[in-house]
């Protein structure tokens, strides 16, 4: 059986939690056009690491077979 390749784009964006059962992701909308966003939005709402929704987690696991 050949080795499975990891999708490099997914490897840069997702990582497992400590238990390995869930997957972390970064929140969107904090890369550019930040001047019109409030400091509270940038700091409180966009800084936090979020969890990938259960319905999307299976697709992420298929992209990263050895996670």
Backbone as a ProteinNet text record, in pm:
[ID]
protein_1_A
[PRIMARY]
XXXXXXXXXXXXXXXXXXXXXXXXXXXXXXXXXXXXXXXXXXXXXXXXXXXXXXXXXXXXXXXXXXX
[TERTIARY]
85	0	88.9	70.8	156	120	217	192.1	94.5	14.4	-80.5	-17.1	-42.7	13.4	-79	-16	-87.7	-103.4	-221.3	-240.7	-169.3	-67.6	16.6	-61.8	-157.9	-237.5	-313.9	-365.6	-438.9	-343.7	-224.3	-126.9	-86.2	-88.6	-51.4	-165.8	-287.8	-403.9	-466.7	-447.5	-515.8	-415.8	-453	-373.6	-467.4	-431.1	-520.9	-512.4	-615.6	-612	-523.4	-506.6	-419.4	-463.6	-593.8	-644.4	-644.2	-640.2	-643.4	-783.2	-884.4	-1021.1	-1083.3	-1038.8	-1092.5	-979.6	-1016.1	-918.4	-929.3	-814	-807.5	-800.6	-848.8	-833	-821.8	-767	-764	-893.1	-928.3	-1046.9	-1011.3	-1109.3	-1089.1	-1098.5	-1066.4	-1085.4	-988	-868.3	-770.2	-638.5	-643.4	-521	-500.5	-603.5	-587.3	-719.7	-720	-836.5	-874.9	-775.4	-798.4	-830.3	-810.1	-825.8	-970	-1067	-1205.9	-1264.9	-1191.2	-1240.2	-1198.9	-1287.1	-1258.1	-1150.8	-1083.5	-981.4	-1042.5	-1164	-1230.6	-1256	-1301.3	-1327.1	-1198.7	-1091.5	-965.4	-908.9	-920.2	-856.8	-941.7	-1069.1	-1152.1	-1211	-1264.3	-1339.2	-1252.9	-1146.6	-1069.8	-939.9	-893.4	-768.6	-785.8	-902.9	-923	-908.4	-847.3	-841	-974.4	-1029.7	-1160.9	-1146.1	-1251.6	-1255.5	-1327.8	-1280.7	-1347.7	-1479.4	-1584.5	-1716.3	-1714.1	-1793.3	-1793.2	-1826	-1913.5	-1950.5	-1835.3	-1740.3	-1625.5	-1502.2	-1502.4	-1383.2	-1345.6	-1442.9	-1412.9	-1336.2	-1372.3	-1300.2	-1156.9	-1136.6	-1000.9	-918.9	-978.1	-904.4	-867.5	-950.3	-916.1	-798.1	-787.6	-675.4	-545.8	-557.9	-439.9	-448.6	-411.9	-434.8	-353.3	-243.3	-158.4	-170.2	-275.7	-293.4	-340.3
-118.7	0	124.2	214.2	333.8	431.1	516.2	620.6	722.8	782.7	885	1022.1	1109.6	1243.7	1335.6	1423.6	1526.4	1648.2	1708.1	1833.3	1942.8	2000.9	2097.2	2222.3	2263.8	2380.9	2356.1	2235.2	2202	2190.8	2137.7	2121.9	2257.2	2360.8	2494.2	2562.1	2514.8	2583.6	2515	2385.7	2311.1	2235	2214.9	2128.9	2064.1	1948.1	1879.2	1938.7	1916.9	1953.9	1854.6	1875.5	1788.4	1644	1621.3	1484.2	1425.3	1512	1465.6	1441.4	1466.8	1437.8	1552.1	1674.2	1790.6	1861.8	1962	2029.4	2179.7	2244.5	2389.1	2453.8	2577.4	2659.8	2804.9	2889	3032.5	3094.2	3207	3276.7	3362.1	3382.1	3458.8	3608.9	3690	3834.6	3910	3855.7	3932.3	3946.6	3948	3960.5	4099.3	4161.1	4294.2	4367.4	4494.3	4582.7	4592.6	4613.6	4613.1	4751.6	4855.7	4991.4	5020.2	4968.2	4999.9	4904.4	4803	4710.3	4762.5	4748.8	4802	4717.2	4779.5	4707.6	4589.7	4609.8	4501.1	4382.6	4412	4302.6	4228	4301.8	4237.9	4159.3	4216.4	4154.4	4040.4	4065.1	3966	3860.4	3906	3812.1	3739.4	3803.6	3743.8	3678.1	3711	3651.7	3506.7	3473	3341	3230.6	3121.8	3004	2932.3	2892.1	2828.2	2679.7	2606.4	2464.6	2446.6	2352.9	2319.1	2251.1	2288.3	2229.9	2080.4	2004.3	1858.1	1815.3	1891.8	1855.3	1875.8	1962.5	1986.7	1906.8	1854.1	1787.2	1664.4	1592.9	1473.1	1509.3	1619.9	1663.2	1702.3	1766.7	1804	1679	1580.7	1457.7	1381.4	1390.6	1327.1	1397.4	1528.1	1602.3	1576.7	1538.2	1516.5	1377.1	1274.3	1138.3	1098.5	1166.7	1127.7	1221.4	1304.7	1398.4	1324.4
0	0	0	-94.9	-98.9	12.4	42.2	140.2	82.6	171	129	145.3	51.4	59.6	138.8	215.4	288.3	199.5	201.5	128.5	205.9	144.4	214.3	255	175.5	211.9	341.4	357.6	479.4	598.5	575	683.7	740.7	658.2	705.3	779.7	763.2	819.8	939.8	954.7	1060.2	1145.7	1273.1	1360.5	1461.3	1510	1603.7	1744.1	1821.3	1962.4	2036.3	2163.2	2241.8	2240.8	2247.5	2247.2	2106.7	2004.8	1867	1813.2	1894.7	1851	1772.9	1798.8	1728.6	1656.5	1575.5	1490.8	1511.4	1531.2	1543.2	1406	1399.2	1279.1	1323.3	1235	1259.6	1210.2	1266.5	1219.7	1098.6	1012.9	890.4	918.3	817.5	816.5	905.9	929.5	1006.8	931.8	799.8	722	663.2	614.2	555.1	568.6	525.6	543.6	691.6	776	920.2	976.5	895.7	950	991.7	918	952.3	1055.1	1094	1196.8	1333.2	1430	1562.6	1630.7	1727.9	1803.7	1877.9	1928.1	2000.4	1907.9	1787.5	1692.9	1661.3	1634.5	1599.1	1716.2	1834.8	1950.4	2008.4	2029.9	2099.6	2007.1	1894.2	1811.2	1711.1	1662	1553.7	1600.7	1721	1769.8	1810.9	1859.2	1917.8	1814.1	1856	1770.1	1782.5	1671.4	1670.2	1639.2	1661.2	1627.2	1494.7	1416.2	1291	1324.6	1257.3	1281.9	1249.9	1322.4	1305.7	1163.4	1096.4	960.5	862.3	894.8	807.7	849.4	969.7	1021.9	938.7	887.5	808.9	682.2	616.7	498.4	531.4	645.2	685.3	713.2	776.9	806.4	678.8	576.2	448.8	382.4	402.2	345.3	420.6	548.1	632.5	693.7	619.6	666.4	790	817.4	930	1048.1	1050.9	1160.9	1284
[MASK]
+++++++++++++++++++++++++++++++++++++++++++++++++++++++++++++++++++

